[in-house]
Amino acid sequence: MKDETKCLHAGYTPKNGEPRVLPIVQSTTYVYESAAEVAGIFDDPTKGLCYSRFANPTVMAVEEKIAALEGGVGAMCTTSGQAATLLSILNICQAGDSIISTPEIYGGTINLFSFTLKKLGIECIYVDKNMSDDEIKACFKENTKLVFGETIANPALTVFDIERFANIAHAMGVPLIVDNTFATPILCKPFDFGADIVVHSTSKYMDGHAVQIGGVIVDSGKFNWDNGKFPELVEPDESYHGTCYTKSYGNMAYIVKARMQLMRDFGVYPAAHSAFLLNLGLETLPVRMKQYTENAMAVAEYLEKSDAVVSVSCPALPSDPNHALAEKYLGGKSCGVISFIIKGGRPAAAKFMDSLKLASNEVHVADIRTCVLHPASETHRQLSDEQLVAAGIDAGMVRFSVGLENIDDILEDLDAALKAAME
């Protein structure tokens, strides 16, 4: 099936007389006829349902749909994108380990990597994408377990060179984890370019309607975990009856371990109703992404011509320094999010935002409604000036998430607010 068809049909196929629409299984528990059956499921949760902290039929259908869209062997939904990122790392890292990341990632992820993981004894080493391959490899240590990057960085709008970093990671014997939130599998499938694990904040384009927070981890099933660096996937798990994940689950070892071990202990599994709402968003994802990209391109072209704007970041623009990478990974397109720098810095940016009438000033992005945010004073306010620069964020930068309103209305609102900001 093509993506448009997968979005409608993957994950749930009703049998004769069953509901056409994915049902909400609103239950925490599942009944069995014998203690032996329940015991067998506790030994191996993939054999059945025991408790909705592990799995739920409604959520499982959505997991299967997202895995199909990304081309993975399995997926696990979480209660947020941050939870997905955290578990994707803790699944193969422990105290004393190290990870590699580019700094052009979401501000909350930088905070997670730089502070929270540090408290847990996991070091994050940031590498400049302009470094040579050899310089990046020199940053690896014996305890480095993975490389991390974002397909389209939030909010810098730089494009991650997936294939290059996948080659570097694999040469060093570790997997590449890619946050594909802004691109979605409609614009980019990181597994096609060598990525091993994909994470999403499903709260963004996948949901699209700002009605529920969620995340997902998708496993490509392609990485060889039995290379001496990942004993937790190869050796018996004392916390789960001595299970050897690679031996018992083959190329699904990573995602099964995440569910059996981390979801069991952290319990960050979404509710059935949240998954139902996410599925509604997924069903229209290809249609919405097409319109987002078209509206964003019109806005980017307008901003590029404006005397009130210093620079525009939109990989779809031929003038954008990331356009070549957008051609390779995104088909020359970009998502509906644009970053631009207003003349006059922080004060002008604030005045611009306060002057908007249609666009909402809110801490969200990738919605069906146009929304705007000032990263330096809002989502990324925890970063130092040096970290802001490293993340590609200027004090006058505005993150403008183009919605699905009529493009004429969006441009009219934008034009009036820019004029007000320059007064």
C-alpha positions in Angstrom: 0.0 0.0 0.0 1.0 3.6 -0.6 1.2 6.0 2.3 -2.3 7.5 1.7 -3.8 4.0 1.8 -1.7 3.0 4.9 -2.9 6.0 6.8 -6.5 4.8 6.3 -6.2 1.0 6.5 -2.9 -0.1 8.2 -3.2 -1.4 11.8 -6.8 -2.2 11.8 -8.8 -4.4 9.5 -12.4 -5.1 10.6 -13.7 -8.6 10.2 -17.2 -9.5 9.1 -19.8 -7.5 11.2 -17.1 -5.6 13.1 -16.9 -1.7 13.3 -15.5 0.1 10.3 -13.8 2.7 12.6 -11.1 1.7 15.0 -12.8 0.9 18.3 -11.8 2.4 21.6 -11.0 -0.4 24.0 -11.4 1.5 27.2 -10.1 -1.1 29.6 -7.0 -1.5 31.8 -7.4 -5.3 32.2 -8.1 -8.5 30.3 -9.7 -11.6 31.5 -8.4 -15.2 31.2 -9.7 -18.6 32.1 -6.7 -19.9 34.0 -3.7 -18.7 36.1 -1.4 -20.6 33.7 -2.6 -18.4 30.8 -1.9 -15.2 32.8 1.5 -16.5 33.9 2.4 -17.3 30.3 1.6 -13.8 29.2 3.7 -12.3 32.0 6.6 -14.5 30.8 6.1 -13.1 27.3 3.7 -10.1 26.9 3.9 -10.4 23.1 1.7 -13.5 23.4 -1.4 -11.7 24.7 -2.7 -8.7 26.7 -2.3 -8.6 30.4 -2.5 -4.9 31.4 -2.8 -1.6 29.5 0.5 -0.3 30.9 2.1 -2.7 28.4 -0.3 -2.7 25.5 -3.9 -1.9 24.5 -5.7 -3.0 21.3 -6.5 0.6 20.2 -3.0 1.8 20.9 -1.5 -1.3 19.2 -3.4 -0.6 16.0 -2.0 2.9 15.9 1.5 1.5 16.6 1.2 -0.9 13.7 0.0 1.9 11.4 3.0 4.1 12.3 5.4 1.2 11.9 4.0 0.6 8.5 4.3 4.2 7.5 8.0 4.4 8.6 8.8 0.9 7.2 9.8 -0.5 10.6 9.2 -3.9 12.2 7.5 -2.5 15.3 6.6 0.6 17.2 5.7 1.6 20.8 3.6 4.6 21.6 4.4 6.7 24.7 2.7 9.6 26.5 4.8 12.3 24.9 7.6 12.8 22.4 10.0 13.5 25.3 9.1 10.1 26.8 9.8 8.5 23.4 13.2 10.1 23.1 14.1 9.2 26.7 13.1 5.6 26.4 14.8 5.2 23.0 18.1 6.1 24.7 17.6 4.3 28.1 16.8 1.1 26.1 20.5 0.9 25.2 22.3 3.2 27.6 23.0 3.2 31.3 25.1 5.2 33.8 28.7 5.5 32.5 27.7 5.5 28.8 28.0 8.3 26.3 25.9 9.5 23.3 26.6 11.7 20.3 24.2 14.4 19.1 24.1 17.4 16.8 23.1 20.6 18.7 20.4 21.5 16.1 17.6 19.7 18.0 14.5 20.7 20.0 15.4 22.8 23.1 13.6 20.3 25.4 15.8 17.6 24.0 18.9 19.6 24.6 17.8 20.0 28.2 17.1 16.3 28.5 20.5 15.4 27.1 22.6 18.1 28.8 21.0 17.9 32.3 18.7 15.1 33.0 20.7 12.4 31.3 23.8 13.8 32.9 22.2 13.3 36.3 21.6 9.7 35.3 25.3 9.3 34.5 24.9 9.4 30.7 27.1 11.9 28.9 26.1 13.8 25.7 28.8 15.0 23.3 27.6 17.5 20.8 29.3 17.5 17.4 29.2 20.3 14.8 27.8 19.1 11.4 30.6 21.1 9.7 33.2 18.8 11.3 34.8 16.2 9.0 33.8 12.6 9.4 37.1 11.9 11.1 36.7 14.7 13.5 33.2 13.4 14.4 34.5 9.9 14.9 37.2 11.3 17.2 34.4 12.4 19.6 33.4 8.8 20.1 34.5 6.9 23.2 34.5 3.2 24.1 31.3 3.8 25.9 29.4 5.7 23.1 26.2 3.9 22.4 24.3 5.9 19.8 24.1 9.0 17.5 21.0 11.3 17.6 19.7 13.9 15.2 16.5 15.6 14.0 15.4 15.3 10.3 14.2 18.9 10.3 15.5 20.7 13.4 13.1 22.6 15.7 13.2 25.6 15.4 16.4 26.1 13.3 14.9 24.3 10.3 18.3 22.8 9.4 18.1 19.4 7.6 20.0 16.5 9.2 22.3 14.6 6.8 20.9 11.2 7.8 22.9 9.0 5.4 26.2 10.6 6.4 25.6 10.3 10.2 24.2 6.7 9.7 27.5 5.8 8.0 29.5 7.3 10.8 27.4 5.7 13.5 27.6 2.2 11.8 31.4 2.6 11.3 31.6 3.0 15.0 29.3 0.1 15.8 26.3 2.1 17.1 22.8 2.9 15.9 21.5 6.2 14.6 18.3 7.5 16.2 16.4 10.2 14.2 13.6 12.4 15.5 11.3 12.6 12.4 8.6 14.8 14.0 8.6 17.7 11.6 9.1 15.7 8.4 6.7 12.8 9.3 7.0 9.7 7.2 5.1 11.5 4.5 8.1 13.7 3.6 10.9 11.5 4.8 11.5 7.9 5.8 14.8 7.9 7.7 15.2 4.1 7.5 15.6 4.4 3.7 18.8 6.4 4.4 20.3 4.2 7.1 18.7 5.3 10.3 18.0 2.5 12.8 15.5 4.0 15.3 12.9 6.7 14.7 11.1 8.8 17.3 8.2 11.2 17.0 6.3 13.7 19.0 2.9 12.5 17.7 1.5 15.7 19.3 2.6 17.6 16.2 1.7 16.8 12.6 0.6 13.2 13.2 -2.1 14.4 15.5 -2.4 17.8 13.9 -5.3 19.1 15.9 -3.6 19.9 19.3 -5.9 17.6 21.2 -3.5 15.1 22.8 0.2 14.7 23.7 2.0 11.6 22.6 5.1 10.1 21.2 6.3 6.9 19.5 9.4 4.9 19.0 9.8 2.9 15.7 12.3 0.1 15.2 13.8 -0.5 11.8 14.8 -4.1 12.7 18.0 -3.6 10.7 20.7 -3.0 13.4 22.9 -5.8 14.5 22.8 -5.6 18.3 25.0 -8.7 18.7 28.2 -6.8 18.1 29.7 -6.8 21.6 28.4 -3.3 22.5 24.9 -4.1 23.7 24.9 -6.9 26.2 21.5 -5.8 27.6 19.9 -7.0 24.3 22.0 -10.2 24.0 22.5 -11.5 27.5 19.8 -12.8 29.8 17.6 -10.1 31.4 17.5 -10.8 35.1 14.4 -8.6 35.5 12.4 -10.6 32.9 12.9 -14.3 33.6 16.3 -14.4 31.9 14.9 -13.4 28.5 17.5 -13.0 25.8 15.9 -10.4 23.4 18.0 -11.1 20.3 17.6 -14.8 20.7 13.9 -14.8 21.4 12.7 -11.9 19.2 15.3 -11.6 16.4 15.1 -8.3 14.6 12.4 -7.0 16.9 14.7 -7.3 20.0 15.0 -3.5 20.5 11.3 -2.6 20.5 10.3 -5.7 22.5 12.8 -4.9 25.2 11.6 -1.3 25.3 8.1 -2.6 26.0 8.9 -5.5 28.3 11.4 -3.7 30.4 11.1 0.1 30.2 7.4 0.5 29.6 6.9 -2.0 32.5 9.0 0.2 34.8 8.1 3.7 33.6 4.5 3.1 32.6 4.4 6.0 30.1 1.8 4.3 27.9 -1.0 6.4 26.3 -4.7 5.9 27.0 -6.9 4.2 24.4 -8.8 7.4 23.8 -5.6 9.3 23.1 -4.6 6.7 20.5 -8.1 7.0 18.9 -7.7 10.7 18.5 -4.1 10.2 17.1 -5.5 7.8 14.6 -8.0 10.3 13.3 -5.1 12.7 12.7 -3.1 10.0 10.9 -5.9 9.3 8.6 -5.6 12.7 7.0 -1.9 13.2 7.4 -0.9 13.0 3.7 -3.6 15.5 2.7 -2.6 17.9 5.4 1.1 17.6 4.8 0.6 18.5 1.1 -1.3 21.7 2.1 1.1 22.6 4.9 4.0 22.5 2.4 2.2 24.6 -0.2 1.1 27.3 2.4 4.6 27.4 3.9 6.2 27.9 0.6 4.0 30.8 -0.1 4.8 32.4 3.3 8.5 31.7 2.9 8.6 33.4 -0.5 6.7 36.4 0.9 9.1 36.7 3.9 12.1 36.5 1.6 11.0 39.6 -0.2 10.1 41.6 3.0 12.3 44.5 4.0 11.4 43.8 7.6 13.0 40.4 7.6 16.8 39.7 8.0 16.6 36.1 6.9 14.3 33.2 6.3 14.9 29.5 7.1 12.8 27.2 5.0 14.6 24.3 3.4 12.2 24.3 0.5 13.5 27.7 -0.7 16.2 27.3 -3.4 18.2 30.0 -1.6 18.2 28.2 1.7 21.6 26.6 2.6 19.8 23.4 3.5 18.0 23.1 0.2 20.3 20.5 -1.3 19.7 18.3 1.7 16.0 19.0 1.4 16.2 17.8 -2.2 17.8 14.5 -1.0 15.7 13.7 2.0 12.4 15.7 1.6 11.9 15.7 -2.1 12.7 19.4 -2.2 9.9 20.2 0.2 9.7 21.2 3.9 7.1 21.1 6.6 4.8 23.9 7.5 7.2 25.4 10.0 9.3 28.4 9.0 11.8 30.3 11.1 12.7 33.9 10.3 14.6 36.8 11.9 13.0 40.2 12.2 15.0 43.4 12.0 15.2 44.9 15.4 15.8 41.7 17.4 13.9 40.6 20.4 11.7 43.8 20.9 10.6 43.8 17.2 9.9 40.1 17.4 7.7 40.5 20.4 5.8 43.4 18.9 5.3 41.4 15.7 3.8 38.5 17.6 1.6 40.7 19.7 0.2 42.3 16.5 -0.9 39.1 14.9 -4.7 38.6 14.8 -5.2 35.2 13.0 -2.1 33.4 14.2 -2.1 32.2 17.8 0.8 32.9 20.2 1.1 29.6 21.8 3.6 26.9 22.9 2.8 24.5 20.1 3.7 23.9 16.5 2.6 21.8 13.5 -1.1 22.5 14.1 -4.0 22.9 11.6 -4.2 26.5 12.8 -1.4 28.9 12.2 0.6 29.6 15.4 3.7 31.5 16.4 6.4 31.4 19.0 9.5 33.2 20.1 12.0 30.5 20.9 14.7 32.6 22.7 12.2 33.7 25.4 9.9 30.7 25.4 10.7 27.1 24.4 14.5 27.6 24.5 14.7 30.1 27.4 16.6 27.6 29.5 19.6 27.8 27.0 22.5 30.1 27.4 23.4 32.6 24.7 26.1 30.2 23.5 23.7 27.3 23.4 21.2 29.4 21.5 23.8 30.2 18.8 24.8 26.5 18.6 21.1 25.5 18.2 20.8 28.1 15.4 18.6 30.5 17.3 18.8 34.3 17.1 17.1 36.6 19.6 15.0 38.0 16.8 14.0 34.6 15.5 10.3 33.8 15.2 9.0 30.3 14.7 6.0 30.5 12.4 3.9 27.4 12.0 1.8 27.8 9.0 -1.7 26.2 9.3 -4.4 25.2 6.9 -6.3 28.6 6.7 -6.7 30.2 3.3 -3.2 31.4 2.3 -4.5 34.9 1.5 -5.7 35.3 5.1 -2.4 34.1 6.5 -0.4 36.5 4.3 -2.7 39.4 5.2 -2.2 38.8 9.0 1.6 38.4 8.5 1.9 41.6 6.5 -0.1 43.7 9.0 2.0 42.4 11.9 5.3 43.0 10.2 4.3 46.6 9.4 3.3 47.1 13.1 6.7 45.7 14.2 8.6 48.2 12.1 6.7 51.2 13.4 
